[in-house]
């Protein structure tokens, strides 16, 4: 007998690519890829993939690197290396300012050029997210998801993330205090994402979804921006999405994160893998199903790269959700992550197919 | 408050109740949709480039609210008799809006109200406008700066109710941190249009709104604009009549909510009056003996004084008292004074701590309040008492007074100090009172009053009978080194006991 079935997120999750170890040789083909995108950061691992790809003989027609407005001097240290690796991949290398208002417009113009130049359709693009800030990753994905391209995301995982267990246990209170440097310092600006404004036409109460970081001030600045009274009394209107590290030896970071951000057991919280973007998608989908009818949902993704990727796909599915970014005054380049442990990739393939899968969620079907 | 003034919030009520309103309010908030959609337009050049689209989007947002309200009115049985809003009027309004959008030929759907379809057409146009702006494109056709005036004129002419009640567009949080000043200047061309059929009411942080339009024209403050400073109105509670009104407001607010939620208790039975020896909180705090239970902050008189015009603070205090006092629907007994004290102080501390997280200048503002609050508390506790007739009373001075001998004080501040000073006022951490006349000559005095909700965190009293009176340079010192500046005041403040070599302010 025929039944009406509503497609849910778990029904399509199997269609989405998973994260897998990356082998640079698989990126090398007879014809060059159409575009390689990466970011110039102060962490040495911004060079990891460009170097590996160059050594493996990978070629692209064009490459572009994103430039940040913060830590300019620290980032410049890696510029010569990055440019030399990229120039070995392609002679057409150009920078793109990542922190300007019109970034997405310029990225669209650049992708229009790639689309017009591509000899094979859909064009193939590789995006290295190793040192992309979450706000940049969200803005990039917003634009990339508008195009019919084949997308592969690659990522180099740091060998050492700050704080280390030893550093944290030596001076736990240092990480709870706002006035010490830690991974980053201060908050320069809090602003709604230009590209993810959400739909807030009706005056519903706010509901805030936060991925905290190891510095509480950025998350708290977001709460203060949305509604300062939520700092004193969240009243079940703030959900904390706490990152569960994928390596067992890092599991202490979950408790440390709670302590640093003052997240008590009584507060609304969810545990989300730092490494599996599909887990982020599932948790966000659940929260959205519960709250979207009665609240205006705002998110601030300060967690891991993969959590930000999951957030980007979720925002594609639910444009009614607003994203707020909280930018630090500066990152502490001297105390950030070190080295590179493993390299990973998510080969999304055709974004047309990815969009179709995501669009499928919530649709009704008649099945026999 | 603005949301409550909107007509939509009251459309479940009877004709008699609705007829008692003086205005017909339509509400939008800048902290939600407008901020999200227009907040990125941060330069004059961008604002000028999208001037027509900004006006168009604003028009559409308010038109949507009007149509949604009309849609609810249309579902009432008395739509024609009481409101004068029949099908003919509905058709006129819909046609006007669709004509303005250039979508008159939009196909109609059977079974869906005409007004709902118009609301959807407006939303479609809003999203399309925003999308075009993000792509850096201008629209070929936009509604004009006169659109809302024409809409309100039409409503006042065609719909009986709007002919009797002044249409009032309520724009909440029209502040610079929600809407950039350059966007505000463009919207001012719409807001300041003078029409007999409507007015605008704007709420804004202090100094948060721009008072010129794109041509540099200003409003006539006495004739075209009335400014109401809620913080200042509440702080001016020095006369007993005002204190009584604030108490009545606090009681009514709670009683209304308790009644609506079906509670048996009332403000008087659950919280009760404040009971202090000599009827003075300041004296109760100053005479507090070590080891005695802390219960000075309690009662409705105290709670009413904690509020500086911010209703959410009152509600937060009530909520915390009820949580800690385990008040239920059936409760009728009074929450103990100690629990009330504990709840009020905890709210005060939390709001004080929250200052740190404001952007910009959060940590700097926190330092100023921490130092000044400590000074106020120490003056209360250790300062010499003031003569009041035949008796004496402890000094309570949560206010700073500075003589403006050489013009406006802000001109003497550096750029960084000006920003900090502006944020302290904008965030209502200090309430700027009307300038007073100095005792030191015919010069005006700048007066800043610490927002009262922060005072319990320092065990400081809520009233004011004295002030920290210093020259302008002291403000610069306070903004640069708050502890040093407050310690300087403390050192020369007359004390109860002689302390020629006493501890510094922060050692006490």
Boltz contact constraints between the chains, C-beta under 6 A:
constraints:
  - contact:
      token1: [A, 101]
      token2: [B, 40]
      max_distance: 6.0
  - contact:
      token1: [A, 105]
      token2: [B, 136]
      max_distance: 6.0
  - contact:
      token1: [A, 187]
      token2: [B, 359]
      max_distance: 6.0
  - contact:
      token1: [A, 190]
      token2: [B, 359]
      max_distance: 6.0
  - contact:
      token1: [A, 192]
      token2: [B, 36]
      max_distance: 6.0
  - contact:
      token1: [A, 192]
      token2: [B, 39]
      max_distance: 6.0
  - contact:
      token1: [A, 194]
      token2: [B, 40]
      max_distance: 6.0
  - contact:
      token1: [A, 197]
      token2: [B, 36]
      max_distance: 6.0
  - contact:
      token1: [A, 197]
      token2: [B, 37]
      max_distance: 6.0
  - contact:
      token1: [A, 198]
      token2: [B, 36]
      max_distance: 6.0
  - contact:
      token1: [A, 200]
      token2: [B, 32]
      max_distance: 6.0
  - contact:
      token1: [A, 200]
      token2: [B, 33]
      max_distance: 6.0
  - contact:
      token1: [A, 201]
      token2: [B, 33]
      max_distance: 6.0
  - contact:
      token1: [A, 203]
      token2: [B, 3]
      max_distance: 6.0
  - contact:
      token1: [A, 203]
      token2: [B, 29]
      max_distance: 6.0
  - contact:
      token1: [A, 220]
      token2: [B, 357]
      max_distance: 6.0
  - contact:
      token1: [A, 221]
      token2: [B, 357]
      max_distance: 6.0
  - contact:
      token1: [A, 221]
      token2: [B, 359]
      max_distance: 6.0
  - contact:
      token1: [A, 224]
      token2: [B, 357]
      max_distance: 6.0
  - contact:
      token1: [A, 224]
      token2: [B, 358]
      max_distance: 6.0
  - contact:
      token1: [A, 228]
      token2: [B, 354]
      max_distance: 6.0
  - contact:
      token1: [A, 229]
      token2: [B, 312]
      max_distance: 6.0
  - contact:
      token1: [A, 231]
      token2: [B, 354]
      max_distance: 6.0
  - contact:
      token1: [A, 232]
      token2: [B, 350]
      max_distance: 6.0
  - contact:
      token1: [A, 232]
      token2: [B, 351]
      max_distance: 6.0
  - contact:
      token1: [A, 232]
      token2: [B, 354]
      max_distance: 6.0
  - contact:
      token1: [A, 233]
      token2: [B, 316]
      max_distance: 6.0
  - contact:
      token1: [A, 322]
      token2: [B, 36]
      max_distance: 6.0
